[in-house]
């Protein structure tokens, strides 16, 4: 696994828009850039970043802008401006030779999962999931945002589960993101075909995952090698993490079943699901019953409603790193090691 050098004070972070531009939220985006500048980074944006459209530009242009950041030796790391849609259509325009010869950290989440799957599963370059460049627009900053900054600067801190999360989004009256709901990580383990709740877990494995909506669409394309990745690192075992943006229970069922049939979970130690962002009319039980149907005959521990993904607070995760996950009495601790 290739672990690029982390950016340090005075270094330039290159920002591109592989999915949506940020033209409709320039004020909050600039608030985030202020934080990156305050901690000592300089930032450089490609031309499409401040466009309002989704996608921000034609696929070929987005690919060229991405390649330009990797080819530029003055750029220390690369971040996605935002999530959105259409990231997958720019993948044919990524110059993999340029990326391999100039390996850098790429950080993004949601739709930019597609780039991370290309970098980490095909090119063996670790990547950062959990924040886009616009992630620091809260005032005051939450601890999860400070943690993301630490990791971006190379301080691989332990991350603990949080006490509360924001279930209602931005509150216009208070101009804040209220932490209004208790965090409830649920730990389950298969037992005679059923998922039974257990109290503790202590597992180590290589971290791999992202937005499962995107991973599901990528499987079988030339731009992922999840099967090869699992074969190359099988002796490490795996901790899979899935951020479910909007897959409904049956859609998640088929996505997991396909991955299981491919053998991707053969060496899994745990599968961690973040909180679903858009449930529709579904409930946790609807999801868990179908997850049980796919994974109930395995020996893989399942975590549900973790601090991962679109709902906040969320952890920052390094795809390709070695993770050590401990859970006891509903509390979790994740440590990552670059080895």
C-alpha positions, 0 to 999 in steps of 0.5 A: 500500500502506498501512503503519500506524504501528508501536506504540512504548513505552507503546502498547497492543497489542490481542489477540483470538482469531479462531481458538483461545483460549489457555485450555489454555496460559495459563502459556506465554501469560503468559510471552509477554505478560511479554516484550511488557510488558518491552519497554514495551508494554501489552496488552489482551485481548478476552473470548474470548482465554482461552477453552479452545475452538477456536474461541474463541467464535461467529464473530459474537462473534470478529468483533465483538471484532476490530472493537472493537480496530480501532475503539479509538484507544487500541489501537496494533496488533492481534495474534492470540492463537493459531492453530487453526481456523475463522478463515475463518468470522468474516470476514463479521463483520469491518467493513471500513469500520472497518478502512479508517478505522482502519488498524493492524498486524495480526500473526498466523500459521497460521489467521489468514492468512485475516485477513491475506489480507483486509487485504492483498489486498482493503484494501491494508493491510500485515500481519505474518506469523510470530508470534501473541501467544503467540510469546515463551514460550521461555526464553531467547528465540531470535534469531528471537523478538528479530527479531520484536520488532524488526519489531513495533516498526518496526525492519525488520531484515535476516533471515538463514537460520539454522544449525539448526532444532528438528525434535523440538519441546519437550524436557520433560527440558531444558525447551527447544526444541533446535536439533537439525537443520541448516537446508537451504534448497534453491534450484531453477530450472526448466530444460527442464521440470525443477527444477535446483538452482542456487547463487545468487539475487538477486530483488526483489518484493512479499511475499505469502503465509502458510499455504497450507492457509488460502490454498487454502480462501480462494480464490474467497471474497469475502474475498480479492482475490489476482488484483486484488492481483497486477494492482495491483502487477504491475510490482513482481513478487512473492516468494510465501512459503508455510507448509505446515502439513499439505497432502499432496503432491497437495493442494499440487499442486492448490492451486498449479495452481489459483493458476497457472491464475488467473495469480497466478504470472505476475509471480512472481520466486520462490516460497519454501516453508517446511519442511512441519510435518506430512509424514505419509508423504510426503518432500521428493521427493514434494513437489518432483516435483509442484511441478516438474510445476506450475512446471517450465515457468515461469521462477520460482525455487523455494526449499524448506525455508526458515525460514518458518512452523510449524517454528522458527526462522522469519522474520517477514514483512510482507505487502505490503512490498517484499522483496529476497531473496539466496541463495548457497551455501545461505545466504539474506538477506531485506531488507524495505522499506515502499514 
